[in-house]
Every structure is written in structure tokens, then in C-alpha cells.
Amino acid sequence: MPRTFSGTVFSNHEGVALPENGCGITVGNFDGVHLGHREIVARLISLVRPLGLPSVALTFDPHPAELLHPSLARHFLTTTQRRAELLLSLGLDAVFVLTTTPELLNLSAEEFYSEVLCRCFHSAAIAEGEDFHFGRNRQGTLSDLKRWADRDSIELTAVSPVRISGTAVSSSRIRGLLEKGNVTDANELLVFPYRVEGQVEQGQRRGEELGFPTANLGSVYTLVPQDGVYAGVATIASGARYGAAIHVGKNLTFGAANKTIEVHLLGFSGDLYGQVLQVEFFQRIRATEKFEGVDALTKQLHADVAQIESLSQLNLEKPQAQRVSLSSASFSG
């Protein structure tokens, strides 16, 4: 009896459903959506455009690692919706997010190929990286996929890794850079600058008392770079963008016990409480420090903001991820 799978589809078009007449597909976690992912998507689109077929990405939620190794669960680089937004900005027609279940993870490689790629998605062309693995325990290899695709007259393209400074671009490499606070190098590997988003919550209002009011971010579900002070750009709910001085970590001068993300928006005045704020990181300015008192801290804040102002204008002028109007719907197949 055929298995049933379900999930959510994101697209820029209304009424997108599982393709019945074939599609081009790429499968992966796509965490962060980096330059390697961009190359795979570009190759896929070039495969299916002459055929008049849609190009789609298939990804998973939750990340398989959260079910397979819950004790090792880590923060990821993108939320599911952010992944979809970034992938669609590369030109795909749709992003299908398959609900990760124990049954799905228990499929052998050949079962995943036949049940998901063939029966559900009617794949006519597939593009994957050379290190692609799939199926139970990641037992399936690109060689397996090629053998079955050749048998079924499905065109398969293997995409070589994109290398920067001699090393392959990967989500784990980017994660390592962010954990060290090296957002500048991390951004060189990403399609668009690294971003977190969270809801603005009530804070201690110390920044306002010092002349530098901050938005305190809560409910941040992705990886936060190493503690420090960063130059960045913040986007508010209206879509307006502002240069941003970002402090990640404990406020050591005041003996704070909790780590926070505080964002000072340059040139902004108004109430942001309850809004979702999107914050892009561009450069780490310095580590967090404990100052001798309020005067020393205020002096350093003035120096930080002066430095960040000169950087923020350049960052505001950089291209940003296209704001796509996502339509989403459930699917099953």
C-alpha cells in the first residue's frame, strides 16, 4: 500500500500543488541557503526550463537531526519560512516542506526514491551535490540515485561543491564561523547576509537612560553569533531598514546574569514593543566588556555608534533578499 506523506508548500504563486506532469527537484536541508545551494538551484532550473516543467526544492521540518539525535540538537541557521523565502528568491517555483516523521526517516534509500521522488513528485530531473546522501541512516549515495534515475529515464545532474579559500562551502562551516563571531567571513559563503529575527520585548531600559535606546529581542530560534558588539542592519515591521548597533551577551557592567540581544537602531524613534524585528549581522566590532562605570560605558557606546554609522550606510546599500509574498498550503501525497 502506498505511503502517505504530508507537509507545507511555499510559493510565489497561488494554488501550487504536487506536480502531476513532472518537475525538476532538489532535496536537502538547505540550512542557511549558501553559495553551494545556489549553484544546485541554478543547475536545476537550467535543466527543467527547456522542458517547461516547474523547479522545486524538497526540504524537511523538523530537521531530521532533531528526531535522530535529540540530545545533540543545535540551533540552525534559518527558520523553515526563511529557508523557503531564500530558496524562492533564487528562482524556484515552489518549496515543499515534508513533515519529518519516524516513518519517513525509516525509509530505505530505494524506498525514498520510489515513494517520494517518483510517486509523489513525478521527478523528471534531479540536481544534487556530489556528497548527497539519503534514506535510512543516510545509506543512499549519488551513485545509487544515478543508477535508479538512469533506469527510469530521469535526468540527474551532480553538482560539484563550491569552494571558497580552498574549502567547500557548507552549513557546518558557516555555523562554526558564526560561533566564533566571524560574521564577515560567514556572509561571504551565504546567498544573503546572516539574519536573526525575534519579537521585541520589555528590557531593563538601561540603554534609553544612557541615550542609546535598544530593542531587546526574544523568541530567537536560530543560531546567535558569539557574544560581542556588531554592526548590522535592522528591518522593522513596516519594511523600513536602519543601521544597527547590536550587543549580544550579558551586560557585564551592570552585573546582568542573562544573555540578551539588544539592538540600537540608528536614527529611529518610536515604539517597537511586540513587533518582529529582523537583524542582519555584518561585522563584529569588539568583544563584550565590563566597564568601570556608567561614564566609561557611555564613552565606549559613543565610539561604537560612530564606527557603526560609517559601516551601516554601506550595508544599507547592499542588495538584500527579495521580499517575496509567500503563499503556503498543506499538501499530502
Buried (B, 14 or more C-beta within 10 A) or exposed (E): EEEEBEBBBBBBEEEBEBBEEBBBBBBBBBBBBBBBBBBBBBBBBBBBEEEEBBBBBBBBBBBBBBBBEEEEEEEBBBBBBBBBBBBBBBEBBBBBBBBBEEEBBEBBBBBBBBBBBBBBBBBBBBBBBEEBBBBBEEEBBBEBBBBBBEEEEBBBBBBEBBEBEEEBBBBEBBBEBBBEBBBBBBBBBBBBBBBBBBBBBEBBEBBEEBEBBBBBBEEBBBBBBBBBBBBBBBBBEEEEBBBBBBBBBBBEBEEEEEEBBBBBBBEBEEEBEEBBBBBBBBBBBEEBEEBEEEEEBBEBBEEBBEBBBEBBEEBBEEEBBEEBEEBBEEBEB
